[in-house]
């Protein structure tokens, strides 16, 4: 279980260490909208399955760009992951918190940031599903390129 404070810190540290934001922690936190008190980490197998099987996450270049652009893909991934976790909570009758899937808005692009638990340690990844081969990375250069070399303007989770 991740608290809202964990989310703030993980997002800031990940983006700051990779020099993907230029502001201080307080200023960055003002750009974040953290809507829940607790979150579940994302399982990478769940992420891969959702990306592979959700038809709305399959890139189709012939659609009109306003319904087939980056914000639509980022919203769809967040919604699909939330639906999966809600279904599990409902069908298993257990407490399942919303998945730690954020939408990052930059000056030029929208994509996702996820928090996973890798061998007991929380790790953050950038995910971009708006391409024929979706990208999942922690690499600073790859993340910067995926962000279309833009600064983070907002984060919503």
Secondary structure, DSSP 8 states (H G I E B T S, - for coil): -EEHHHHHHHHHHHHHHTT---S-HHHHHHTEE---SEEB-B-HHHHHHHHHH-GGGS--TTS-TTTSSHHHHHHHHHHHHHHHHHHHHHHHTS----B-EEEEEESS-EEEEEEEEETTEEEEEEEE-SSSS-EEE--HHHHHHHTTT--EEEEE-
